[in-house]
Amino acid sequence: MQLNNLFPIPIGFFEYTSSLASELDYVTNLEQRNNQGNTTSVDNYVLKDYHLKDLSDWIDSCISQYFTATANPKYGVQLYTTQSWINFTKQGQYHHKHEHPNSLVSGVFYLQTNPDDKIYFYRSGYQQIKFPPQEWNEYNSESWWYEAQAGKLILFPSSLTHQVPTVGGTTTRISLSFNTFASGTIGENQELTELIVEH
């Protein structure tokens, strides 16, 4: 049997190999506010801060690679980061199930984690019939998780539902999340779908 993945959901993984010491020192001193299940930075544009410039440049490069590999836009459309913020999840806390509206591709970069930290993604849409599987796989699962490790960046479509389960480790899980939008010519002039977005 040949089994193809038709219209798959692309999840991108990247590894940051430089030291995160200065970035961690900066973000741990940011003012925080309450979120649903954990806390987040009051600053919602952290990637614009010069303290995170190297990391921001690297993330931009990763977004470009991901977008080219998945959308492969005809007219040189580029994604740029819009809002960006820091999440702080202590032992016993969690990050609620959610999506990212008004964004095309979202990402999470892990600055500090516990060995067993994870991120869960969820299948969207109604399933008319469910068959209990003998073994779970990418086709029959309603959710799937990946390890959350310091230095790892995960990119995914902003419409994909995700959450962080309750943190069991004693180390505060610190992650940087962000949204993106497109800049350039979207659609086709002759098909009456052209949209020019300037950033």
N, C-alpha and C positions, 0 to 999 in steps of 0.2 A: 504494500500500500504506500502511496505517496500522500503526504499530508502537508498542505501549504497553509501559511498564516496569511489570510486575506484581510486587508484593512486593519492591521495590528495597531495597538496603541504604543507609541514610541516612548520609552523611558531611557533617558541618557545618564550615564555614570561617568564621572571624571574624578581624578585624584590630584589634590594639591600637594606638591612635594616640599614646598618651602616651610620654614618655621612659622607657627601661628602665635608665638609668644607675645609680640607687640599688639597684634589684633585682639587677642584674648584680654590683655591688660586694658585695652581701650574699652571694649564692649562691656566688661564686667563693672565698669564705673558709670555706665549709662543710667539715666533715670528710667524707672520702670513704672508701668501701670498694670492694673488687673486685666486679665483676659479670661476667656472661658476655660477653666481648668489649669491655667498657668499664668505667667506674666509676660509682657512684651515691652519693648522699648518705647518711650514716649516719642523719640525721633523716628519718623516713618520714612526717612530718606538717608539711611546710614551709609549707603554706598556712594553718596556724594561727598562724604567726609574724607579729608586728605589722609587721615589715619588708616583708612582702608583702601587707599588708591591702588596698591599692588594687587590686592585681592579683587577689587572691582575690575581692573583691567583683565585679569585672568578669567573672571566670570564672563565678561563681555566676549572674550575669545571663545569660551565654551559654548555660549549661547549661539554665536555665529556658526560654529561647527555643527551643532545640533540642528539648527534651522536649515542649513544648507543640506544636510544629510536627510532630513525628513520632508520639508516643504519644497526645497530646491526651487526657489522663486525665479520666474522668468525675467523680471525687470529689476533685479538687484535690490529687492526689498530687504531691509534690515530690521532686526528687533533691537529695541533699546529698553533698558530697565526703567520702570516707573517708580513705584514705591518699593522700599526695602526696609526691613526691620529685624530686630533681634528677639528671639524667643528664649525664655528662661523657664525650664521645667525641672522642678526639684523632685526629690523622692516623694512618691505618693501623688504627684500631680500628673496631668495628662494634657493633650492638646485635642480639642474637640474635632469631630468629623466635619469637614467643610470642603468647599471648592474656592476658586479665586475668580470672581466676576471681573469684568472690564480688563481682562488680560488674555493674552494668547498662549504664552508659555510661562510657567512658574517654576521656581527652583528653591531648593533648600540646601544650604551648605552647613556642614557640622563643624563647629569650633571645639566643642568639648562633649564627650559622650561617656556612657557606661558600656561595659563589654556586651551587655545583652540588649542595648537600645535598638529599636526597630521603627520603621514607618510602614503603615498599612495603606494599601490602595484598594478601592472597591469598584466592582463592576456596576455600571449604570444601566438602567433600563429594566423593564418588566420582563420576567421570565415566566412564560405561560405554564410550562411543565418543568418540574425539577426531579431528576433521577438521583437518588442517593448513590454517590460513587464508591467504588471499592477503594480507590486511591485518588487523592486530590491532585489536579494539575492545572495548567494555565487555562484550559478550556472549560473545566467544570467548576472552578472555584468562584465564589462570590467575593472573595478578598484574597490578597496576596501581600506578603511583607518582604521587605529588604532590610538588611542590617544598616544601622546608622552608625558611621564611624567618623571620628575626627579627621578632617581633611578631605572628606568625600562630598562631592556635589551631585545632586540628583535633579535632573530637568524633566518636566512632564507637561502635557497639555493642561492648561489651567482649569478645564472643566472636569478633570479627573478627581473624584472624591478621595480624600485621604484623611488620616488621623494618626496621632501618637498615642499608644496605649500608656497606662499608668507606669511611671518610671519606678523601677524597683531598686536601682543602684543608689548609692549615697552621693554620687557626684551630680551636681546640677548639669543637666543637659542644656547646652547652649547652641542654638542654631540661628543662621541668618536666612531669612526668607525674602523673596522678591517676586515682582510681577514684571511683565514686559508688554510692549505694544509695537506695532509695525510702523515703519517710516519708509515712504517711497510710493511707487505706483502699483496699486492693487487692482486686479481685474484687467479686462480688455476693452479698449475704446470702441472697437467695431461691434462688440457684443453688448454694448451699453451697460457694462459693469465696472467701468473705470472709476477708481477712487484714488486721488492723489493726497497722501498724508505727509505733511511736513513736520519735522521735529527740530 
